Amino acid sequence: MHLFASLDAQGISVREEVRDEPAISQRRQVRGLYLLLVLATVWLLSALYVGDILTRGIAPGDEGLLAQSAERVLLGELPHRDFDELYTGGLSLLNAQAFRMFGVNLASMRYMLYLFFLPWVPCLFFIASRFGPPWMAAAFTALAVAWSVPNYSTGLPSWYNLFFATFGVAALFRYIERRQSAWLFVAGICGGISFLFKLSGLYYVAGAVLFLLTTKGKSNPIERRPDSWSRLALTAFCVLAYEASVFSLLRKAFYPGSFLYFFLPVLAVGVAVVWQQRPARSEDFGLTGELLKTLALFGAGVAIPVCLFLIPYLRTGAVGDFVRGVFVLPGKRLHYTILTESLPRFLLGTAADMAALIAIFASTKTIRKVSSSLFLALAAVVIVVATTNAWLYDAAWVAVWNSLPALVLLGVALLLAKADTVPSEQRQKIFLLLAVTAACNVIQFPYSAPIYFCYVAPLLILCFLGALTLLQKTSKTFVAGLFCASLLFAFFDMTPRFLTYHREPHFAPRAKADFVLPRAGGLRLYGPQAKLRSEMVKAVVQHARGTYIYATPDCPEVYFLSGFRNPTRTLVDFLDEQVGRTQRILADIHAHNVNLVVINHAPIFSGPPPQDLIEALDREFPEQELVDQYEVRWRPTQ
């Protein structure tokens, strides 16, 4: 009787499902339209916001470097083979295409960046939608946008690293959900393309590989051979190789605060990878052969765009130049481009962040209520006062900067503690975000300027959203307050500043720009810097003859803004080979009939030119005009 009753009940249930199928379909359509409406709204607002400030400010050194590289590609040269490209070379090819599409000016490179920004926003929304309802996904997408391109709209390769890391994470999310190998391949392609923009694209690849080491197999656990130890050995080898590589990199410019900041998140993720695959949990994972196939498919995706990019180098026998430019020359940056945080700043900032996160994630109701009130009051004061008080702005920045290691460490700890209660799919997605964020964080090494945090901040925001889903109880007031404080701090305290090289950058005034050079493309530069650049370019154009000039050190913008070419292969002087350098430069000057040189007496990174080069230039170019930090010298007209 009970059996028949059960079957009858099941039959009723089935009949009701069939009867309600149109209603279910209608509800799905309504939810789909609602989701589309929310996405369209956040996408449009983000596009308008970023588009409105796209032409704000100029960083002459960065943009001159990118523009000169792109123009040399446009003229038929190949990065690394014909000139010392600072990055992998893909961005120079892309910016050359931007010049073809939008014109040869600085703004064109920003328009190209904007074209990649537009699909990045819905990709952020897709990832965020896996951790909450559409309105929450839209809110955190807006927060991620506020901490990204608006703060520094120069089209540097690190932005493209962020975009393609996000595209890759989204593809891996689809792989987790559907287990279709095509998505794994797409995620690998994103890593290969990211590498072509900048070597740091490999950080995403490393984070993705760590995640793949923890993925389940497709076969039935009952049918598997007991090879858990071999898989554990393979995993341990990959993790140790990763940890050793990061450790070796950080050791080259060792500072205790920075070392802990970068290495602790990487170490936590590595430990979590090995811990999840201990023999006691071996039934959760696939065979070693399955893991190797997974890694091979992802690796093939990484390799294909790189191999295609190398075809012109193979044809011209310049692969050695590519390898030297991508993997050897960047080592010189560790001696010239260093900006670190001190150990006390790291310890204080991390302690404050950990206290705030624990108050959100692991405290009693009373503590959450009190801490929420205190936090909201403090955040309001900081946001208002930090707009004009440099000390308070810097103090807030210490807390913001150190939130990354604090959140990654706490996220990993929560994930491991709740491993048996969190659904497998959700656990994999959160761990993927933590692994990729910890790896991509190394992009801030060795130059931890504020803008470098923005290259990884959107991933951190997604990590925070994912970590919230691990909690059964939390303070909604605290979370809402933290969200609002982060959004308002970015909007009022960061975006009005054009973040470049400064630890405490100044506000960019909203007065009318007086930098109107044709090759600026309408980009706005203000105040004394605008006058300086305009007068310098005017002096160069007035006295230069022919096609080439020579400018040193670290002033690639002089070539592009004035419209003259560089007779050497050097864009940034510290990359140049020092042995025989003066003789090579003088030979290039004579070979290209250069009649004007510019000497920059305040380079950002490289040191002053060698004394014998200065003396030679003084003799050959006796006429001079001093424009602030620039000394313009030329030969008298015959």
C-alpha angles and dihedrals in degrees: 000000000000091000093052091045089053093049091047091051090050089051091052089049092051092048091050091051091052091047092048096044094102090050091049090049091049092051090051091052091050091050090047092052091047091051091048091049093051092047093048091050096050091043093051094046092047092048093050093045095050093039091054094056098033094107096044117123133348130237098200096194097050096039094042090053093050093044096049091049092050093047092051089053089048088055092054103267124135122225115252092006097063102017139013102265112200093213136030094286105245093103092055090055091048093048090049087057089049089056089053092050103039106017136268101294140103095259093062092070090054091051089055090050088052091054089059092042092060097065090038092068096059088043089058089048091051092054094044092048089065090067104043148356120303095263091055092046089051092050094051091044089056090049091051090050091050090056095049137053098357090070095057117004097185108125097243119164092245089072089056089048088056093046095051093042087056092046089050093049090050090052091050089050088058089047090054091049100044106017090223112155092216091071090052089053091049090051089054092050089054089055093049093049091047090054090053089061095048139344089247088072084086089071090071089047090053092049091048092050091052089053093048089055087067099046122117124245126244098232125092111270090225091059096050125109115237097258098134092124093055091050091047090051091050091047093048091050092052092046093048091049090051094047092046092050093052091044091051091050094049092046091062090070101021119190117155097227095047093042092056092043094056103029102046095064091045091049093048092052092047093051090049092053093054094040093054091056100048112137092257089067098036092118089069094065139062131247122287089250091056091052092051091051090050093050091045093053092049090045091051089055090052093047100049100069090041092052091048090050091052095056095095090047091051091049093052098037092244101126089111090056090051093050092047093048096046103037107021109035095050087067088073090065089070088070098045112023105055127140117158142171121243123245094248091053090050095047095045094044094046092047091052092047094047090051090052094046093048089050087056100039110029115020138100123267093255093051091047091052095049095042091048092056093047093047094050092050093047093046092052092053094046095049093051099041098038091067089074105015113080094192094055091043090054092047090052090047091055089057092046094048094049093048090086100066090037093054095043092050093047092043093053091047092051092046093052093044092052097037093120096047103041116084112255096241093051091046091053093049094050093046090049090056092047093049095048093044093050091049097044089049088076087073085084090065126131097359108050099181115154094258092058089063088057089060089068103023095094090057089049091052090053089050090054092051091049092048090054089064090062091066127086094191130025140147108270089192091054093048092047090047092049091049093050093044091052093047095046093044089055093044100045105023106031112027094052085060116070098225112219128133100332127101089210105025121195126241117269107236119235095224121123111287117244097194102101105157111148094235092054087076093216096307111152122238120173143208127343094353091057092050092046095052093045094050092045093052091045091054092049094049091046097054106026121100129193127008104301138061130170123232126181147217116015099328107119089150090072091068097046100041093047094043097237129127131243114243093202133061091239123106099163115029101218089064092060121102106254098206109094091354098139092052092049093050094048090048091053091047092053094042092055096040094239113187100177136048132185121209117199110209094189108049117174099220116000122070125244119291116271114275095242090056091050091050092049092049091048090055097046097040107039098164115082147176123190115216104182106282094358122084110199113199129179143169115259116254111263 
